[in-house]
Amino acid sequence: MFPLLCAVAGGLLVTHSHASVNLKDEYLLEVTHAPLGVLGMMVGWGRWLELRLSPRETRIPSQVWPVAFLLIGVLLIFYRES
């Protein structure tokens, strides 16, 4: 369930848009949501591959998804919506 939720939430962050009158605020929101969405999809798909592939093939996915997860945490520490 965790990989599916991460991949879907990341996809929603990448594809949604904000209807704002102020273009500067809208741009800043899009710029901050895009890396969070991409990293979220990396976490979801990396964890899914780690669970589904044979142990010999999981070396890269098992290293990618925890790093992406930590980067999401770092980005959220410095995240500001407005």
Salt bridges, closest charged atoms under 4 A:
GLU50 OE1 - ARG47 NH1 2.77
